[in-house]
């Protein structure tokens, strides 16, 4: 079962990671100054994850595939890790689509 981990960085900012059933990172957020903003980001992932049009599939300069998930306004909500191939990337997108809406929240931010 997928879960969100909400954490506080050493600089006092907040970020979250969506983990898949195997505890592998599927999506990582940007840094947020306020915990409530990070929590809003999680809700935005829950809302936008099912819409394939919200995923922008990209390739890094070293040829690795990755994706970003965007909100309806075009703002990036989160980014994936780098994958060795498009098939692995698509499998991760499928896991986000199926798991984000019901993913539990593990608040490690204190």
N, C-alpha and C positions, 0 to 999 in steps of 0.2 A: 504494500500500500504506500502510495506517495505521501510525502510530508514536506511542509515548509519548516525550515529552521531560521529563526530570526535571531540575529546576533548583534552585539555591540562591539565595534572595533576599538582599538587602543586609542584612537583619536576622538572617541566619544560619538562617532556617527554610527548609524544603523544600516544593516543590509540583510538580505535574506537569500536563501538558496532553496530551490525546489529539488528534493531528492526523490529518486524513483524507488520502486519496491526493493531494489538491490542496494540502496543507499548511495547510488551513484548520482552525482550532480547533473540535473537536467537543465537547470536555468539558474543564473545568478543575477542578482539585481545590481544596480548602481548603489552608491552610498547616499544615505539620507541624513539630514541634520537632526530630524525629529523622529522618534519611534513611531508616532502616529502616521507620519508620511510613509514609512516603510510598511506599516500595516495596510495603508491604502494601496500601496503597490501590490501587496499580496492579493487584495481583493480585485485589483485590476487584472492580475494574472488569472484568477479564478474565472472572471467574466470573459476575458478575451481568448483564453487558451483553446476553446473549441472551434474558433473561426480560423480556417486555414489561411485566409487572406491576411491575417495579422502576422504571419510568419514571413520574414524576409530571409531567404536562403542565400548564403554568401560563401565566398572562398577567399581564404587568406592569401597573402603573397607567397607563402610556402606551399600552397596547394591544398591545405587542409580545409575541410568543409565545416561550416558552423551556421547558426541561425540566430536571429534576434526576434523577439516578440514585441510587437508594437501595440499601443492602445489605439482606439478609434481616431484620436487626434494626431497620430503619427509619432508620438513620443515613445522612445524605447523603454520597455518595462524591464527587460532582462535579456541576457545573452547566454548562449550555450558555451560549452567547452569546444575545443577543436576535435574533429573526427577525421579518421583516416579515409573515409569514403562517404559518398552520398547515402548509401543504404543504412549505415550506422546513424547518420544524422536524421534520416527519415524515421527510423525506429524510435529515436529519442523524441522527435516531434509527436509521434503517435502516443508515446507514454505521457507527454505533457497534456495532450488533448484529453486523454482518458482519465488522467489522475488528478489534475490540478483542482477541478471544481470541488472534489470531496476530500482533498488532502488535509490532514490534521496540521495544526500549528504547534510547533515545539518552540516555545519562547525561551531562548537562552540569553536574552538581553538583560535580564535582571530587573 
